[in-house]
Structures are given as structure tokens and as C-alpha cells.
Amino acid sequence: VQLQASGGGLVQPGGSLRLSCVVSGITLEDYIIGWFRQAPGKLREGVSSIRTRDGTTYYANSVKDRFTISSDNAKNTVYLEMRSLKPGDTAVYYCAGRIARYHYPSGDVDGYDYWGQGTQVTVSS
């Protein structure tokens, strides 16, 4: 199982970015894919996740109404659309996967088995 995150960059406060997570080696519909982030000196935290078979989603309170997660199962890709970005959103963003059977989307870091490399998001003027 491989997850490849991309799309990070430098953006001004109030700006937008779209992250992509391309997944290989699995059938995406059998998995929950999540986005996590880790800022310097802080613990990794869950941002959003999606059960790709039915579109059930989870969002952390800090990103609700600003971030949108979606999936394109035909492309084996999960997206994280980030709007109204704040300096506090600055972090390395990771995507991760876990088998969907018997599980709901969550931000539980310990619940995910497969991790991709991170992509840096910096929100600064």
C-alpha cells in the first residue's frame, strides 16, 4: 500500500490550496483515507477523513466550514480542499489509510495503518 501526498506550498492568510493523496496497492472503496497534520513542536492531529465507499466524512472542529474532503475512486485519489487558510494551519500534512470495514471516519492517529510522506503547507504573509 502506498500513499503519495502532494499540493502543499506557501499561501497567504485567507488563501486556498488543494492537497491530493494518490493511493496505490488497494481498492480505494475498501478504505477510509484521512488527512493529518503536524506543526513544529506539536503532536500529529487528525484534520479530516472519508469513507470512500459512501462518502461519510469527519472534520476536526478547527477546520469545519473551511476544509472539504472528497474522493475520486476512479483515480484512486483523495483531495483536501482548504479555504480561508490561517497561519495556524501551517504544518506538514499527511494522508493515511485504514480498512473501512467496521470503522467510521475519524481523526484518531493511532487508528490508521498506512501513511504517506508529508507535504508542507505554510500560511504566511
Disulfide bonds with the S-S distance in Angstrom:
Cys21-Cys95 2.23
